[in-house]
Amino acid sequence: SARFEAAHNLIDYAGGPEPLHGHSYEVEAVLETDKLQQYDLAVDFVPVRTALETIAKEFDYGYINDHPAFRGRNTSVENLTRYFAERLEASGALGWSRVVEITIWEGPENRATFRP
């Protein structure tokens, strides 16, 4: 898991763009593999956590709408989950494991889950 604080606003929303506001986000990754890696590990958590935290730092204390991946797109938690899944898969940190799901909490009550 990783955490970040960020501001955003939905640009395409009922009644017009949403007002600027912020959230405390928590990202949870679930991985799976069908074979063990070196040292009989299914997943080496150290590089995976580093990769997840690196992705989270792209947004930490920033305005998500300014991120290149979200220019002109809604910065919904649903779109964020897909982005995190794609970036984590491409990070090279997973070894033989793969992303099963990414859940992002947008504060303590709201969350979305993406399953590739």
C-alpha positions, 0 to 999 in steps of 0.5 A: 500500500501507499498513501498520498495527499492531492487536490483535483476536480472532475472536469466533466461532471453533472452541472459543470466542472466540480469545485477544486477539493482534496483527498487523502488517498490510500492505494492498495495493490493485490498481486498473484503469481503461479510460481515462486521467485528467488528465495521461495517468495511469491512477491518481493515486497520491497521493490513492489512497495518502492514502485507503488510509493514512486507512483504515489509520489507523482501525485503527492501534494499536487493537483492531479489534473496537471499530471500528464496522464490526466490532462483533459480527462476526469481525475476520478478515483476509477481512472486513478486505479487504472493508472496505478495498475498499468504503471505498477505492471510496467514498473519491472518490480513484480517479477513473475507476479501480476496485478490482480486488483488496485483499490484506491480509497478517496478518504475514509469512506469512498473507494474504487477497485480496478481488476485488469 
